[in-house]
Amino acid sequence: MHYKINGVSQMSLFSADTEDPVIDDLAGLLAAQGQSVHTSLGARVSVVVGEQWRADEIAADIMATGLDAETLTSEEGSPIARTEANPRITALHRRWSSGAVKAVPEGWTPSPRALRLWVLAAGRFDGVHYVLGLDPSAPDTHAPLATSLMRVGIAPTLVGVRGNNPALRVSGHKRLSRLAETVGGVPLEAPGGVWPEG
């Protein structure tokens, strides 16, 4: 994929851009507000996002794993990106489920591409901080996800847990640089000021 770097389109050499996409990377969507469901055809992962460019980029990343993807619009008018229903996704669904509830697998560490999908689904700046959105309907995932970021050298602060916008806040030049290096170059369609920068 090509990305904008200092206004110039070029190949990025950062971590997420040098790893081969795999289905397990879709866990990054589940770390955010994404959902997985099991159907008679296999499992499916979907995520509702705030802007169309996010849905389009997520769909492209899904297809890079060898799965079909589509973008839709929710009844409320929000963009949705989702995978096909496929048995190849079933193992991921089971790892991220505890009964009917979303759960973080023990010891989960986000791959660079999973972290990139998390940023695509729910990443934004909050002043000088960068926040990764969490699923307000799955509060038991919040603390384990904070720990998972620590495993990749990005220690976050859990914020907004009493409201509808829980998130992990990343602060400080060193941590922001680590995040930016891990998730790779800025998607071409991303507006300015929404992608992590060191």
Secondary structure, DSSP 8 states (H G I E B T S, - for coil): -EEEETTEEEE--SHHHHS---GGGGHHHHHTT-EEEEETTEEEEEEE-SSHHHHHHHHHHHHHTT--EEEEE-TTS-EEEEE--BGGGHHHHHHTEETTEE---TT----HHHHHHHHHHHEEEETTEEEEE--TT-GGGHHHHHHHHHHTT---EEE-TTSS--EEEE-SHHHHHHHHHHH-SEETT--TT-S---
